[in-house]
Amino acid sequence: MNTHETYDTQPFTMQEALAEAKRCLNCKKPMCITGCPIENKIPEFIHQLSRGNFGEARSILAERTNLPAVCGRVCPHEKQCQGHCVLNKANKPIKIGKLEQFVADFDADMNLIREKIPPKTRGNVAVIGSGPAGLTVAGDLAMMGFNVTVYEGENEPGGVLLYGIPEFRLPKDVVRRETKRIAELGVQFINNTIIGQDITIDQLFAKGFDAIFIGTGTAVARELDIPGKELRGVIKSHYFLRMVALYNSNSIERKEVPVHEGDTVLVIGAGNVAMDASRTALRMGAKKVTVVYRSTPDTISAEKLEYDSAVADGVKFMWNSTPIKYIGDDKNKLVGLAVEQEGNELVVPCDKVLIAIGSKPAKRIISTTKGIEVNDNGYLVIKEKPYGMTTLNGVFAGGDVVHQPATVVLAMKAAKKVVEGISSYVDAKKLLGL
């Protein structure tokens, strides 16, 4: 393991966590909270941690987040909480993410906190999808006295956390631990069920649900529409990452993962998914991985930490390179990518191309349900009052299926607002005897 990765991902020991927590100034106007999309009570949890009150620190975190072990690992802290810390001026910000991770992991190891669960008397809510938005809605509503059932298309819950973010950034046992904790709040998970295919929205309402939340994210990867896209070896990064996750959980054989040992791999795009795909390809034994990007390093959408980690892992970069066409042999197999650099055409030999240029929502639910409108880009249209409701009464949406794909914590932020919309809608419905 390289030193860069060890530095980034090694968790704090208890002594390190206590020492780091004691550096917090407990500011009167904590800018770290301003930087946190879900407004975690950061100085409060750190203060309790500094005094050794681990259970109290975890309880404070639980007021705002159902996924502290996830957020502690994958949030872009340098842009958010940590980036707003006043100690940043001296280039010594409090490592808030690592402290959050420590508290969540310590709590799980010691089995400290068990929330008091209210009786499930306020109504029945179905949640479609178990990524960050779905899990946040399910956990929050369960704590508010709602009976919640989560429908997940895969064979276990977690969504993008399980199948989209690589193991080296987010260990899968951490995701399973967080989903188990949400199940312990009384949330029921029904896996291997695709809404719009196995069961429709109308059938869910017929089952007696008062409201339905769609948190299906952006499951359809965008395609690069250039000649040769049908060649064997042109692969969508989402598919590649999912297959690696399935292989790591012993669900498929190694040969089913589309990048093989010794492959020369190109990755098109320069967002976080491109960084994840390129670093994962190296871990799967690729001989060389190069990110191909149409512009300059200062315009990439990947977080700086993710880019730096990719460089440290040995990923190469080709800037100002616009893909023109895929090159294949007489057996319809990919052998290269033609790119344009400053007006010149260049062919880059490769065995595989991983496409990471964004994704969009699937149409499965919309096409099987009347009355749910989407915008021109395929994202669900929602109302301000009650917040998160689509154009179909009782159906709500949040996270990436509504907005452009974003970070885990931004999906959680949107979901928290929708929770208020769902609870007020169901309460009003009950009050009016509907």
N, C-alpha and C positions, 0 to 999 in steps of 0.2 A: 504493500500500500504506500502511495507517495505521501510525503509529509504534508502537502496541501490538504489532501483528503482527511488525513488523521486529525489535523488541526481543526478542520471544519466540523467533523462528525463525531469526534470523541466526546462522550457525555462527561459532565462534571462529576468528580467524586464529591462526597458529602462536604469534605473540607473546602474544596474549590467552590462549591455552590454557596456555602456560608460566607466565605471570604468575598466572593463576588457580590452577594446580596448586601453585605455590610458597606460596600462602596456607594450604594444608592443614597442620594442626597434627600430623598423624600420631599421633593420640591412642592412648594405651595401651589404653583401652577404647572402640573406635570404635563410637559409637552409629549411625553411618550404615549399618554392616553389619546391625545389629539391625533397622533400618528397611527393609532390602532383602529382599523375599520370597525371592529365590534366593541371598541371602548372597554377593553379589559381594565380592571382596577389594578394597574400594574404596580404603583408604589405600595399599595396595601398588601398585595400578595408577597412582594419582595420583602417588606418589613417583617411580616410574619415568618417568612423563611429565614431571615437574618437572626431571628430569635429562636430558631429551631422548632417553630410551630408548623410542622409540615402539613398536618391535617387541616389547620385553619387556612394555610396558604392555598391548599387544593380547593377548599370550600369557596374561597373568594374567586378563584378562577372559574369554578363551576357556575357562578352567577351569570357569566357571560358566554362561556364556551362549553360545548359538549365534546370537543376534540382537542384538548390541550396537548396531548402527546404528538398529535399530527401537526398542529400549528407551530409547536416548538421546534419542529424539524423542517418544515417546508415553506413557511411564510417568508416573504422577502423582507426580513427584519431590518436590513440596512436601509430600506426605503421607508419603512413604517415606524414601529415603536422605537427601535434602536437608532434609526436615522434621525429621530426627533429628540433624542436624549440630550440634555444640556451639556453633558460631559463629552459630546461629540466634538465640541470646539477644541478640546485638548486632544482629540483623536483617541479618547479612551471611553467610549460609550459602555454602559452596562450591557452585558450579553443577555438580554431579556429572553430571547428565544431559548437559549440553553438553560436558563433558570426555569422557564415554563416546562421544558422537557424534563428537567430533573424532578420537579414537583410531581408531574404526572406519572413518571416512571416509578418514583419512590412510593407514591400512593398505590400504584398497581402491585408493586412487589410486596408491600406490607398489608395490602387490602384494607386501607384506612377508612375511606369514606363510603358510606352507603346513604344515598339521599332518602329523605322521607317521601314516599310516593303517595300523593293524594288519591282518593277513590276515583275511579274512571267514570264520572257521572255527567260530564259536560257535553258529550257527543262523540260520534264516530268519524274518524278522518282516515282516508286512504292516502298514502304517499307513494308516488311512482318514481322509482330510482333511489339508490342508496349511496350517492356520492355526498360531498360536503353539504350541499343544500338540503337534500332529502334527510340526511342524518340529523342536521340541525333542527329542521322543522319537526321531525319525529320526536326527538329528545325534549325539545322545548314544550311541545303540546302535551306530551305524556306527563311532564312535571306540572302542567296546568290543569290536569284532571281529564284529559281527553283519551279516549281509547284509540290507539293508532295502529294501523296495519301498513307495513311497507312492502311493496311489490318490486322485486328485482329480477331482471332478465337473466343474469348469470347464476351460477350455482352457489354463490355465497355473496353476502352484502359487502359493500365497500366502494363500488363504482370505480371512478377514476383513481381513487386512493389505492385501490388494490390492483387494478389492471392497467393504469396509465402512468403512475409514478414509479420509477424503478426502485428495486429493493435497496440499492446502496444509498438512496436518498430517503426512503421511507420504508423501514422493515415491515413486512406484511404481518408479522405477529403483533406489531403495534396497532395496525388497522383492525385486526381481529379482536384485539383487546378492547378498543374503543367501541366497536359495534356490539360487543358482548355487554359492555356497560350500559349501552342504550337499550339493549334487550332487557336488561335487569330493571329498567324503569317501567317495564310492562309492555314495551313495544313488540309487536309480532312481526316477524320477517317471513315473507312467502317468496322463495327463490324460484328460479327457472320458469318465471312467468312474464311473458312479454305483453304489455298492454297495447291493444290495437291488433294483436295477433291471437293470443290465447284468451283474452277477455277484453271487452271494450269499456270505455268510460260509462256508457249507458248501463251496462251490466253491473258495474261497480255501484252506481246509484241505486239500482234495483236490489242490491245486497243490503241496503240500509245505511250507506255512508252519507253523512250530512255535508261533507266537503271533500274535495280531492285536490291534492297538490301534485303538480308535475315538476319534477326536478331531474329530468332525464339528460341534462347537459347537452353537449354538442357531439353526438356519437358518430356523425358522418364526416370522414376526412375529406378535405377539398382535394380535387385532382388537378394536376398540372396538365393543361390541355395543349400538349405539343406532340408532333408526330412520333410514333413508336411507343405510345403509352401502354399498348397492349402486350409489349414484350415481356417474356419471363425474366424476372429480376427487378422489375419496377414495383416497389412495395410501399404501401402507406405506413408511416411511422407508428400510427395508432395500432395498426394490426400487428406490426413487429413487436411493439412493447407488450401488447396483450399476450402474444404467443410466448414471449419470454417469461411473463408472469405465470402463465399456465405451466410452462416447462419447470419453472422453479418450485411450483407446488405439486410436481409429479403428476400433473393431469395429462400431459402429452409427452411424446418422445422428443429427443434432441433434434432429430432430423426434420421435425415439423416446424422448427424455428427457422425462418427464411434467410437468416444470415449464418453462413457456415465458417468453420475455422479456415483461416488463410484467405478469406475474401478481401478484395479491395472494394471499399464502400464509399459512396458519395451520399451526402445528406443535403437535400435542397430546403433552404429556409434557415432562419437564425433566431427563432424564439426559444422558449424553455423546452418545448417538446423536441426541437432539433438538437439541443444540447443533451437532453436525456437519451435520445435515440443514438447519437454519436458515441456517447460514453458507454451505453449498453452494448453497442456493436463491438467496441473494443473488448469489453468483458466477455463477450461471446466468442472471442478468438479471431476477430477480423485482423488482417495483416496491417491495413492502413485505412483510416477513416478521415475523409475531408469534407468539411462543410462548404457548400457552394452558395454564395449569397450575391444578390444583384447589386448591392450598394456597399457602403463603407462601414467599418466597425462601429462608428459612433451612432449608426442608425438602427442597430439590431434591437429586437424587442426582448431578448433574453435578459434576465437579471445579470448584473455584473459578476456576482458570485458564481452563477451557473456557467457563464462564459469562462471565467478564470479557472474554474474546476475542469472544464473541458480541455483547455490549453494545458493545464497541469497533467491531465491524463494522457496527453499525446495526440489530441485531435488537431488536424491541420485545417487551415482556412484559405479559401479562394475568394477574394473580394472582387467587387465590380464585375461579376461573372453572371450573365443572364443565360439560362438554359434555352437552347433552340430546338433540339430534337434528341431523341434517344437513338443510339446506334445498335443494330442487332446483327447477328450472323444468319446464315442460311437455315438455321434450326429454330429461328424465332427467339433466340436467347440474347439478352442484353450483353453488350461487350464495351459500350462506351457512352459518354454524354457529350454532345456538341454544345459548346457555350460561346457566347460572344463577349469578348473583352476589348473595349475601346475600338470597336469597329472591326476587329479581327475575329475570325472563327477558329476555335481551338477544340480538338477532340480529346477528352480525358478518358483513358481506359478505366473500366470498372467492371466488377461482377454484379454488384447490386446498387440500386439507387433507393434511398429512403426519402419519401416526400413528407415534409413537415411544414406546410404552408397554411395551416389553419384548419378549422373544422366548422361544421354547421349542424343545427338540430336535424334529427330524423323526422320524417313526415308520417310515421306509422300511426301515431295517436290522432293527429289532425285529420288524416284521410279517412279515419273510421268514426269520427265524431263530428256532428253538424254543429256549427255555431262558434267554433274557436277560430279566431282570426290571427293571422301572422302578418308580419311586415314584408316588405319586398325581399329581404334577405332570409326569410324563413324563420325569424325569431318571433316568439309569442308576444302578442300585444296585451299589456296589462293596464288596469285602472289604478288611480291614486286612492280611491275610496270604494269599497274596502281595499286597502293596498294589496296588490298582487293578484286581484281577480282578473281572469281573462274575460273575453266577450261572452262566455257561457257561464250563467249563474252557478255558483258553487264550485267552479273549477278555478283553482289558483295555480300560479307558476312562479318560479324564482330560480336564481342562479344563472348558469351559462345559457340555458334554453331561452332566456329572456334578453340577456345582455350578450355582448361579444364575449368570447371565452376569456376568462380572467383567472385570478389566483383563488386558491382554496378559501382564504379568509374573506375575499370579496363576495364569493358565493354564499358564505355564511352570513355576511352582513345583510345581503338582500333577503336571505331566508328569514332572518330575525324580524325584519319589517313585515314579511308575509305572515308570520306567526300571529302578529297583532291583527292583521286583516282577517285571517281565518277564524280566530277566536271571537272577534266582534261579530262576524257574519253568523257563525253557528249560534252564539248566545242570542242574537236578535231573532234568528229563525225559531229557536226554542221558545223565546218570549212571546212571539206572535203565533205560536202553535202550528207552524208550517211543517 
